[in-house]
Amino acid sequence: MQLERIVRRPLVLTEKGNRLRETENQYLFEVARDANKIQIREAVETLFNVSVLEVRTMIVRGRLRRMGRGHAKTQNWKKAIVTLKEGDAIDTTGGDTTGGAGGEG
């Protein structure tokens, strides 16, 4: 499986995620459902150039959503909590290092 397909996106907009990132040096990711902990560790270490100490995973159940008169269930997905070595960090802000909206002003 390709590394880019294992790690789908970082989960950065939750209070728990912010607290874990600031105090425990742990990061939350949405990962592929069929990826195991070893694959997740290798993908994070390769993509972000960091050292991973621990990977914890969980399956998050999909929610029931209304669509008109009917109901639909969103898909289940897998969440990974990745603990990094002390001193390592991942930039989850989007990677824009230009410092502006593209103008040279």
Secondary structure, DSSP 8 states (H G I E B T S, - for coil): --HHHHEEEE--SSHHHHHHHHHT-EEEEEE-TT--HHHHHHHHHHHH---EEEEEEEEE---EEEETTEEEE---EEEEEEEE-TT-----S----S-SSS---
